[in-house]
Amino acid sequence: MPQTVFPLDSTKRFTDQQLLGHNRWHPDIPAAVHVKPGDSFRVDCREWFDGAIHNDDSADDIRDAPLSTVHVLSGPIAVEGAKPGDLLVVDILDVGPIPQEDSGPLAGQGWGYTGIFAQQNGGGFLTEQFPDAYKVIWDFTGGTATSRHVPHVAFTGIVHPGLMGTAPSAELLSRWNSREGDLIAQDPDRVPPLALPPLPEDAILGGLEGDDFDRAAAEAARTAPPRENGGNQDIKNFTKGTRVFYPVYVDGANLSMGDLHFSQGDGEITFCGAIEMGGFIDLRVELIKGGMETYGVGENAIFMPGNVDPQYSQWLAFSGTSVTLDGTQHYLDSHLSYQRACLHAIDYLTSFGYSPEQAYMILGAAPIEGRLSGVVDIPNSCSTVYLPTAIFDFDVAPGPGGPTRIDPGMGVPRSSF
């Protein structure tokens, strides 16, 4: 096992750990750990809400989820010799739930959760159709996830970090804040908001203190969206065996990571749509000097996905076009067409006895495939959702006898404001 360079104690809160990570992006956050090119090492990662979500049958904790605190990230990890303009090569050697802890109160200790955020607190991909808060608990048995809240479903986890990236430069951070501020100004009272501005409240900035902390907290970017540095990309194939090439913007690169997922469908469509957990990730790092210019990678990481995904031989696919539910035509809106494809899949699954919320949770947590199937035929884009049929313990294909009616069990816990 590689040496653990960023250890975490499951019994302690994120801010009480031996090493203090961070929950904002800023170039001045000092490195907590230093490694060399060629080093292999282990990093422990805390569940993204730092234990605020519980293994129970209430969704009140999702309704009241403290979004100002996320994501709690392990790092920064400085790589010796890394300079702006380089490419940081990161190999994911292994990733999984909290080792040797198969039961306990923290997600990653034998269980994880999927949530739908209330519209007043973050919302989600289908927030207009699902405005309240919902939660599903998933139990881990080996590499398989099952849930008391969504019966008759089991699937192998594609374990991956939802978030990993390098620190931005001061210039890049300024660009983020400027363009996202301009977006917010278009509709400053929108619920959920168009973007998340810097928020000093609940900011954790590693070793920064005093005036340096106050200045950085007022500038530091929230970690919710993906950006040029990688960040919260939520790519489900970002798993064991993956090699990532990150742009380097500051000396040392200052790599950070967190938001581990046991499984996720393409798009993480409920926002808290993966199976969230704490755990570990084993990495190896190398440098390609001057690689950003050499390979034309001026922004945004490129990666070679791992090859440990479960293999499914049969899929049921649903398509959607860029027309709203009330019949309004949009021009090549792939976001809208993917929403419609997801809604069609949800409607279909309810014919077997699932509630709409259970069906939505399946699409968020199970390894569905989301695809842009047509983006050139005006006015309609076409997106598709591929649902693996083997995750169900009954036949979900259409047939002359009609759909099998399953017992949906206790259903999905719900909470509203």
C-alpha positions in Angstrom: 0.0 0.0 0.0 1.4 3.5 -0.8 2.3 5.8 2.0 -0.7 7.8 3.2 0.4 11.5 2.9 -3.0 13.0 3.8 -4.5 10.9 6.6 -8.0 11.5 8.0 -9.6 10.1 11.2 -13.2 9.1 10.6 -14.1 10.0 14.2 -13.1 13.7 13.8 -14.6 16.5 11.8 -12.7 17.9 8.8 -11.5 21.0 10.7 -10.2 18.8 13.6 -7.9 16.7 11.5 -4.1 16.5 11.8 -3.8 18.1 8.3 -6.3 20.8 7.3 -7.6 20.8 3.8 -9.8 23.4 2.1 -13.2 24.0 0.5 -12.5 26.9 -1.8 -10.1 27.4 -4.7 -7.4 30.1 -4.3 -3.7 30.2 -5.4 -2.5 31.3 -2.0 -3.7 28.3 0.0 -0.3 26.7 1.1 0.4 23.1 0.2 -0.3 20.7 3.0 1.9 18.0 1.5 4.9 17.8 -0.9 5.6 14.9 -3.2 8.0 14.3 -6.1 7.5 13.3 -9.7 7.3 9.5 -9.8 5.9 9.2 -6.2 3.0 7.0 -5.4 0.9 7.9 -2.4 -2.5 7.5 -0.7 -4.9 10.3 0.1 -7.9 9.9 2.5 -10.9 11.9 1.5 -13.8 13.0 3.6 -17.4 12.7 2.5 -18.2 16.1 0.8 -20.7 17.2 3.5 -18.3 16.2 6.4 -20.8 13.9 8.0 -23.9 16.1 7.8 -25.9 13.4 6.0 -27.1 10.4 8.1 -28.0 6.7 7.5 -31.7 7.0 8.3 -35.1 7.3 6.7 -35.5 11.1 6.8 -34.6 13.6 4.1 -34.5 16.6 6.5 -30.7 16.5 6.4 -30.7 16.8 2.6 -33.3 19.6 2.8 -31.0 21.5 5.3 -27.7 20.5 3.6 -25.0 23.1 4.4 -23.9 24.0 0.8 -21.7 26.8 2.1 -19.4 24.2 3.5 -18.6 22.1 0.4 -16.5 20.5 -0.9 -14.1 19.4 1.9 -11.0 18.7 -0.2 -7.8 16.9 0.7 -4.8 19.0 -0.3 -3.2 21.0 -1.7 -0.5 18.6 -2.7 2.6 20.3 -4.2 4.6 18.4 -6.8 8.3 19.3 -6.7 9.4 21.1 -9.9 5.9 21.8 -11.3 5.8 25.2 -13.0 3.0 27.1 -14.8 2.7 25.8 -18.3 3.5 22.2 -17.4 1.1 19.3 -17.5 0.6 17.3 -14.3 0.1 13.6 -15.1 -2.0 11.9 -12.4 -2.6 8.1 -12.4 -5.4 6.8 -10.3 -4.0 3.6 -9.0 -6.9 2.6 -6.7 -9.9 4.3 -5.2 -12.6 3.0 -2.7 -14.6 3.5 0.4 -13.0 4.0 3.8 -10.7 0.9 4.2 -11.5 -1.6 7.0 -14.5 0.4 8.1 -17.6 -1.5 6.8 -20.0 0.0 9.3 -20.4 3.3 11.1 -22.1 6.7 11.0 -20.0 8.3 8.2 -20.8 7.7 4.5 -18.2 5.4 3.2 -18.4 3.1 6.2 -20.4 0.4 4.4 -23.0 2.8 3.0 -23.5 5.9 0.9 -26.3 8.2 -0.1 -27.9 9.9 -3.0 -29.9 13.2 -2.6 -32.2 15.4 -4.5 -31.8 19.0 -3.2 -34.8 21.2 -2.6 -35.2 24.0 -5.1 -34.6 26.6 -2.4 -31.3 24.9 -1.5 -29.4 24.1 -4.7 -32.0 22.4 -6.8 -31.0 19.9 -9.4 -31.2 18.9 -13.1 -35.0 18.3 -12.9 -35.8 20.8 -10.1 -39.0 22.1 -11.7 -40.4 18.5 -11.6 -38.9 17.6 -8.3 -38.8 20.8 -6.1 -38.5 19.0 -2.7 -35.7 17.2 -0.9 -35.3 13.4 -1.2 -32.7 10.9 0.1 -31.8 7.3 -0.7 -29.4 5.2 1.4 -27.3 2.6 -0.5 -25.6 -0.3 1.2 -22.3 -1.7 -0.1 -21.8 -5.4 -0.2 -18.4 -6.0 -1.8 -18.6 -3.9 -5.0 -22.4 -4.0 -5.2 -24.9 -1.3 -4.2 -28.5 -2.0 -3.0 -31.0 0.2 -1.3 -34.0 -0.3 1.1 -35.4 2.9 -0.5 -35.2 1.6 -4.1 -35.8 -2.2 -4.2 -35.2 -4.6 -7.0 -32.1 -2.8 -8.1 -28.4 -3.8 -7.7 -25.3 -2.7 -9.6 -21.6 -2.7 -9.4 -20.0 0.6 -8.4 -17.8 2.5 -10.7 -15.9 4.1 -7.9 -14.3 7.5 -8.7 -13.5 11.0 -7.4 -16.1 13.5 -8.3 -13.6 16.3 -7.8 -9.9 16.6 -8.5 -7.9 19.6 -9.9 -5.0 22.0 -9.6 -5.0 25.4 -8.0 -5.8 28.4 -10.2 -3.5 31.3 -10.8 -4.5 34.7 -9.5 -5.3 35.8 -13.0 -7.4 32.7 -13.7 -9.3 33.1 -10.4 -10.1 36.7 -11.3 -11.5 35.6 -14.7 -13.7 33.0 -12.9 -15.1 35.6 -10.5 -15.6 38.2 -13.3 -17.5 35.9 -15.7 -19.6 34.2 -13.0 -20.4 37.6 -11.5 -21.6 38.8 -14.9 -23.9 35.7 -15.1 -25.3 36.3 -11.7 -26.1 39.9 -12.6 -28.4 38.7 -15.3 -30.9 37.5 -12.7 -29.6 38.1 -9.2 -32.7 36.8 -7.4 -33.0 33.5 -9.3 -33.8 30.4 -7.3 -31.6 28.3 -7.6 -29.0 30.9 -8.5 -27.2 31.1 -11.8 -23.8 30.8 -10.1 -22.2 30.9 -6.7 -20.1 33.9 -5.9 -17.2 33.9 -3.3 -18.6 33.3 0.2 -16.3 34.0 3.2 -18.8 32.2 5.5 -17.7 28.7 6.3 -14.6 29.0 4.1 -11.7 26.6 5.0 -8.4 27.7 3.5 -5.8 25.3 4.8 -3.0 27.0 6.6 -4.0 30.6 5.8 -4.6 32.8 8.8 -5.3 36.4 9.8 -5.4 39.1 7.1 -4.2 36.6 4.5 -7.2 34.4 5.3 -9.7 37.3 5.2 -8.4 38.5 1.9 -8.4 35.1 0.3 -11.8 34.2 1.7 -13.3 37.2 -0.1 -11.8 36.1 -3.4 -11.8 32.3 -3.3 -14.0 30.4 -5.8 -16.6 27.9 -4.7 -15.8 24.4 -5.7 -19.3 23.4 -7.0 -18.7 23.9 -10.8 -16.0 22.4 -13.0 -13.6 24.9 -14.5 -10.3 25.1 -16.4 -8.4 23.4 -13.6 -10.6 20.3 -13.6 -12.5 20.5 -10.3 -16.0 19.1 -9.8 -16.3 17.4 -13.2 -18.3 14.4 -11.9 -17.1 12.0 -14.6 -18.2 8.5 -13.7 -15.4 6.8 -15.8 -12.7 8.7 -13.8 -11.9 5.5 -12.0 -9.1 3.0 -11.2 -6.6 2.9 -14.1 -7.4 6.5 -15.3 -4.6 8.8 -16.3 -5.3 12.5 -16.2 -3.3 15.4 -17.6 -3.9 18.6 -15.7 -2.9 22.1 -16.7 -0.5 23.7 -14.1 -1.1 27.3 -13.2 0.9 27.8 -10.0 4.3 26.6 -8.8 3.9 23.1 -7.4 0.6 22.6 -9.2 -1.2 22.2 -5.8 -3.4 19.2 -6.6 -6.5 18.7 -4.5 -9.3 16.1 -4.5 -12.4 14.8 -2.8 -16.1 14.1 -3.3 -15.7 10.4 -3.8 -18.5 8.4 -5.4 -19.3 4.7 -5.1 -21.3 5.0 -8.3 -22.9 7.6 -10.6 -25.0 7.9 -13.7 -23.8 10.2 -16.5 -24.6 13.8 -15.6 -25.1 13.2 -11.8 -28.6 14.5 -12.6 -29.9 15.0 -9.1 -27.0 17.3 -8.3 -26.3 15.1 -5.2 -26.9 12.4 -7.7 -24.0 10.0 -7.2 -23.6 7.7 -4.3 -21.6 10.0 -2.0 -19.0 8.6 0.4 -15.7 9.1 2.1 -12.8 6.9 1.2 -9.3 6.8 -0.1 -7.5 7.3 -3.4 -4.1 6.1 -4.5 -2.2 8.2 -7.0 1.1 8.5 -8.9 2.2 11.8 -10.3 4.6 12.8 -13.1 5.3 16.0 -15.0 5.4 16.9 -18.7 7.5 20.1 -18.8 6.0 22.7 -21.0 3.2 20.3 -21.8 0.4 22.9 -22.0 2.0 24.5 -25.1 3.4 21.3 -26.6 0.0 19.6 -26.6 -2.3 22.6 -27.0 -3.9 22.1 -23.6 -4.4 25.7 -22.6 -7.3 24.9 -20.4 -9.3 21.9 -19.1 -7.8 18.5 -18.3 -7.7 15.6 -20.7 -7.8 12.0 -19.5 -7.6 8.4 -20.5 -10.3 6.5 -18.6 -9.7 3.3 -16.7 -11.0 -0.1 -17.7 -12.7 -1.5 -14.6 -16.3 -0.5 -15.5 -18.9 -3.2 -15.2 -19.8 -4.7 -18.6 -23.4 -4.6 -19.6 -24.6 -6.4 -22.8 -28.2 -5.0 -22.9 -29.5 -1.5 -22.6 -32.9 0.2 -22.8 -32.4 3.6 -24.4 -34.7 6.7 -24.1 -34.4 9.7 -26.4 -35.4 13.4 -25.9 -35.5 16.5 -28.1 -35.2 20.2 -27.3 -38.9 20.8 -26.8 -40.2 21.8 -23.4 -43.0 20.0 -21.5 -45.5 22.7 -22.6 -44.5 22.3 -26.2 -42.1 25.3 -26.7 -39.5 24.7 -29.3 -35.8 25.5 -28.5 -32.9 25.7 -30.9 -30.5 22.8 -30.6 -30.6 22.8 -26.7 -28.8 19.6 -25.7 -29.3 20.4 -22.0 -33.1 20.4 -22.6 -33.1 17.3 -24.7 -31.2 15.4 -22.1 -33.7 16.5 -19.5 -36.5 15.2 -21.7 -34.8 11.9 -22.2 -34.4 11.5 -18.5 -38.1 12.4 -17.9 -39.1 9.8 -20.5 -37.0 7.2 -18.7 -38.6 8.2 -15.3 -42.1 8.0 -16.8 -41.3 4.5 -18.2 -40.0 3.1 -14.9 -43.1 4.3 -13.0 -45.2 1.9 -15.2 -43.6 -1.0 -13.2 -44.5 0.5 -9.8 -41.7 2.8 -8.9 -42.5 6.3 -7.8 -41.1 9.1 -9.9 -38.6 9.9 -7.2 -37.3 6.3 -7.1 -36.9 6.3 -10.8 -35.0 9.6 -10.7 -32.7 8.3 -8.0 -31.9 5.2 -10.2 -30.8 7.5 -13.0 -28.6 9.5 -10.7 -26.9 6.7 -9.0 -26.8 3.7 -11.4 -24.2 3.6 -14.3 -26.5 4.9 -17.0 -25.0 6.2 -20.2 -25.9 9.7 -21.4 -25.1 10.6 -25.0 -25.5 13.5 -27.4 -27.0 11.7 -30.3 -27.7 14.6 -32.7 -26.6 18.2 -32.4 -26.8 19.4 -36.1 -30.4 18.9 -37.2 -32.1 22.2 -36.6 -34.1 22.9 -34.6 -34.0 19.8 -32.5 -31.0 18.3 -30.7 -31.4 14.7 -29.7 -30.0 13.3 -26.4 -30.3 9.7 -25.2 -30.2 7.9 -21.9 -29.1 4.3 -21.9 -30.3 2.2 -18.9 -28.6 -1.1 -18.3 -31.3 -3.7 -17.9 -29.2 -6.1 -15.8 -29.4 -3.9 -12.8 -33.0 -4.9 -12.2 -34.2 -8.3 -10.9 -37.2 -8.2 -13.3 -37.6 -7.8 -17.0 -37.9 -4.1 -17.8 -38.2 -4.5 -21.6 -41.6 -3.8 -23.2 -43.5 -7.0 -24.0 -47.0 -8.2 -25.0 -47.9 -9.1 -21.4 -47.5 -5.6 -20.0 -45.1 -4.4 -17.3 -44.2 -6.5 -14.3 -45.6 -4.8 -11.2 -43.0 -4.6 -8.4 -43.5 -3.8 -4.8 -41.8 -0.3 -4.4 -41.3 -0.9 -0.7 -41.1 2.0 1.7 -40.2 4.5 -1.0 -37.9 7.5 -0.9 -37.8 9.8 2.2 -39.0 13.3 1.3 -38.7 16.7 3.1 -39.9 20.2 2.1 -39.6 23.7 3.4 
